[in-house]
C-alpha cells in the first residue's frame, strides 16, 4: 500500500491516486475566528447561499434580486434578504527546514514536506485559503495564501524547492511569522522541535490568536537508537563533535530524556489547547493521513 501512496521519485511528493483519496477530507478547526460561527466555517455576511439569516433595509445600489417582495407587499418598504455565506478558513502550514531535519531515511524534511503537501491539498480542495512558511534560522520564508485545487501544483512546486539549512530557532522564526501575518487562522507546525525555546514561538502564535496544531516528526533511530560502542558524534547543526561510548545504561537514560522531552511538548499542548501528533518518518504515510490524523481530530 505504501508504494502506491508515495511516488518513486522524492521530488514528486505525492501520487495522483493518493490525492484522489484525500480530496474529500477537510481540516478540523475548533476555534472561533472573527466572522465565523463556532464549529462551522460560515459567517453572516451578505451572500448568495440558500440559508436565510436576516433582513436589513434596502440602500441605494443594493442588488434588487435580493429584495423580499413579499415583505414589500405587506409593509410597502424595501428589505434586503441576508444569507449565511460559506467562508473559507485560513490555513498556514509551517515546515521546519533546519539542518536537523535532514536526518533520517527518509529524511525528516522529506516526510515533513509530504505531510505539508497532503494537508495543503486537503485545504485547497475544501476551498480554504492556504499559506506556507519554511522556518530556517531566525526567519520564515513564506508563500502567500492560495485558494482552490488549481493552486495545488504551485504549492507542490514550492515545497519541492525547500532545502534544509541553518540552526533550529523555532522561537525566533515562529515569532517572525506571527508578526508578519495579519490574518489569524489554523497554524500547523511540522518540526522535530529541537529548540529548547520552542514554547516561546508557539506562545507568539497563540498570542496573535492562531489556532495551533503540532506534528512532531522524529526518525526511528532517534526514538529507538541502535548505535552502540565507541563513537564520534557530530551535531548536524553546529558541527560540534563529541567522542562518546554508547552503553545500555546510557541508552536507557536517553530514552528517559526523550520521554520527558516529548511529554513536555504534549503537556504544553494540553494546557494551551493545541493539537499534538507525534510520528516517525517510517510511519506508513497513507495510514498517517487517512487514519491517525483522523483519530487525533486533525482531519475529518
C-alpha positions, -999 to 999 in steps of 0.1 A, spaced: 0 0 0 28 24 9 44 20 -26 11 31 -41 9 61 -18 43 76 -23 59 83 -57 92 66 -67 109 100 -71 113 120 -39 106 153 -58 71 143 -67 60 142 -31 25 125 -36 8 104 -62 -24 113 -81 -40 82 -67 -34 94 -31 -46 129 -39 -79 114 -51 -82 96 -17 -78 128 4 -96 154 -16 -129 148 2 -113 153 36 -113 186 55 -91 201 82 -107 205 116 -108 240 131 -122 241 167 -115 278 174 -138 308 169 -122 331 144 -136 366 136 -166 363 114 -171 326 119 -196 305 139 -180 280 163 -176 247 147 -186 259 113 -168 278 86 -196 303 80 -202 340 85 -234 361 84 -221 383 56 -244 393 27 -241 363 4 -258 342 -22 -263 309 -4 -297 294 3 -297 296 41 -316 327 52 -300 348 81 -317 382 85 -332 413 68 -319 448 65 -332 480 50 -326 485 12 -299 510 4 -292 526 -30 -270 504 -51 -281 471 -34 -289 442 -56 -327 442 -64 -326 405 -68 -323 402 -30 -353 423 -22 -381 404 -5 -411 414 -25 -435 395 -2 -424 418 27 -428 448 4 -463 438 -4 -472 437 33 -452 467 46 -446 488 14 -409 490 24 -379 476 7 -360 450 28 -330 430 16 -325 393 24 -293 384 41 -279 349 39 -254 328 57 -224 325 34 -197 299 35 -164 314 45 -130 299 38 -106 291 66 -71 305 66 -47 276 70 -9 281 74 14 251 71 48 258 87 77 235 79 109 234 100 138 232 75 167 234 99 196 211 93 185 186 119 155 178 97 179 163 71 185 134 94 169 100 88 159 76 60 137 90 45 149 124 58 126 140 83 123 170 60 111 149 31 85 134 53 75 168 66 72 182 31 49 153 21 27 160 52 26 196 42 17 188 7 -11 165 18 -26 189 43 -23 218 19 -41 198 -8 -69 189 16 -74 225 25 -73 237 -11 -98 211 -22 -121 223 6 -117 259 -7 -98 271 23 -70 296 19 -36 280 23 -3 298 31 30 281 37 62 291 55 96 275 58 113 280 91 151 283 89 173 301 114 155 331 129 133 339 100 105 324 79 102 323 41 65 324 31 42 315 2 12 339 1 -22 323 7 -37 304 -22 -73 291 -28 -87 262 -49 -73 230 -62 -58 248 -92 -33 263 -68 -20 228 -57 6 225 -84 22 258 -74 22 248 -37 38 214 -45 65 230 -66 72 255 -38 75 226 -13 98 207 -36 123 236 -36 126 236 2 161 226 14 174 222 49 198 249 63 206 268 95 201 260 131 168 253 148 154 286 160 117 279 163 111 307 188 125 334 165 111 320 133 76 315 146 76 349 162 87 364 128 59 346 110 33 356 136 42 393 133 42 393 95 8 375 92 -22 398 96 -50 372 93 -50 346 121 -61 311 113 -51 274 118 -13 272 120 1 237 116 37 234 127 57 204 114 90 200 131 113 179 153 111 207 179 149 205 187 148 241 201 147 244 239 128 277 234 101 263 211 74 272 236 81 309 231 75 305 194 42 287 200 32 313 225 38 340 199 13 323 176 -13 318 203 -10 355 214 -18 365 178 -50 344 180 -38 315 158 -52 280 165 -21 258 167 -15 222 158 18 204 161 31 175 140 62 162 158 84 143 133 112 121 146 134 95 129 130 59 142 167 60 151 160 90 174 132 71 191 149 37 195 187 41 188 206 10 176 241 25 179 264 10 205 301 12 213 327 39 209 315 66 185 323 101 173 290 121 172 287 152 151 260 178 158 241 182 125 236 219 130 266 232 149 292 206 137 303 202 173 320 168 178 320 146 208 336 112 214 313 90 235 308 54 245 272 42 240 262 17 267 229 2 275 228 24 306 233 55 285 206 43 261 181 39 290 190 74 301 184 87 266 150 70 265 141 87 297 152 121 284 133 116 252 101 107 271 105 138 292 111 159 261 80 146 242 59 147 274 68 183 279 56 192 244 24 172 249 18 189 283 22 223 268 -3 215 240 -28 201 265 -25 233 287 -30 257 258 -54 238 236 -31 228 208 -35 196 189 -4 174 191 6 145 169 39 126 171 50 104 142 82 88 129 94 92 94 89 54 89 52 56 97 32 44 67 21 77 51 -14 67 40 -21 53 75 -9 86 89 -32 109 69 -62 87 64 -61 70 98 -40 86 126 -47 123 118 -84 115 117 -83 97 150 -64 127 165 -90 151 153 -68 170 128 -88 159 97 -122 145 91 
